[in-house]
Amino acid sequence: MIIDKEKRIARAVAFFKDGYNCAQSVTAAFADLYGFTEEQAFKMAASFGGGIGRMRQTCGAACGMFLLAGLESGATDGADRSGKSRNYAIVQELARRFENESGSLICAELLGLKPKTPIVSEAEARTSEYYAKRPCARMVETAARLFADFLEEQSEIQEN
């Protein structure tokens, strides 16, 4: 699969800067490759932002990347242990790469939040101060690049 990697990465970051959450931004940047519209991608990834429902758990950008990994390699037969295992191995490798580059997979850690920071559901307003204090655009860029790299690697494997 040949993709314009830089265009996909820029698209993901632009989606984030347009107000979409980290998971939505990463997922929508690649959705067309799997037959989904941007709107469908925004809906399917909506709950994963803010570290899954703004609970500050697994980074939303990483969740978007994992959702895409499922679209690329997910098993569709409940009894397909081999297929499930292959997908899990891909997700684990993408997670390892993300963590190596970012320092963590955990949203709260990436944001530098103190332990026991209260969890609230209210989304913050997207202001210049919001973007300046958060590493989220960089996490979106990282996840989109790692997924694009993965697609390139898969394409090379298939060519050989």
Secondary structure as the mmCIF struct_conf table of DSSP 4:
data_model
#
loop_
_struct_conf.conf_type_id
_struct_conf.id
_struct_conf.beg_label_comp_id
_struct_conf.beg_label_asym_id
_struct_conf.beg_label_seq_id
_struct_conf.end_label_comp_id
_struct_conf.end_label_asym_id
_struct_conf.end_label_seq_id
HELX_RH_AL_P HELX_RH_AL_P1 LYS A 5 LYS A 17
TURN_TY1_P TURN_TY1_P1 ASP A 18 GLY A 19
HELX_RH_AL_P HELX_RH_AL_P2 CYS A 22 PHE A 30
HELX_RH_3T_P HELX_RH_3T_P1 ALA A 31 TYR A 34
TURN_TY1_P TURN_TY1_P2 GLY A 35 GLY A 35
HELX_RH_AL_P HELX_RH_AL_P3 GLU A 38 ALA A 45
HELX_RH_3T_P HELX_RH_3T_P2 ALA A 46 PHE A 48
TURN_TY1_P TURN_TY1_P3 GLY A 49 ARG A 54
BEND BEND1 MET A 55 ARG A 56
STRN STRN1 THR A 58 THR A 58
HELX_RH_AL_P HELX_RH_AL_P4 GLY A 60 SER A 73
BEND BEND2 ASP A 77 ASP A 77
TURN_TY1_P TURN_TY1_P4 GLY A 78 ALA A 79
HELX_RH_AL_P HELX_RH_AL_P5 ARG A 81 SER A 102
BEND BEND3 GLY A 103 GLY A 103
BEND BEND4 LEU A 105 LEU A 105
STRN STRN2 ILE A 106 ILE A 106
HELX_RH_AL_P HELX_RH_AL_P6 CYS A 107 LEU A 111
TURN_TY1_P TURN_TY1_P5 GLY A 112 GLY A 112
HELX_LH_PP_P HELX_LH_PP_P1 LEU A 113 LYS A 114
TURN_TY1_P TURN_TY1_P6 PRO A 115 LYS A 116
HELX_LH_PP_P HELX_LH_PP_P2 THR A 117 ILE A 119
HELX_LH_PP_P HELX_LH_PP_P3 GLU A 122 ALA A 125
HELX_RH_AL_P HELX_RH_AL_P7 SER A 128 LYS A 133
HELX_RH_AL_P HELX_RH_AL_P8 CYS A 136 GLU A 159
#
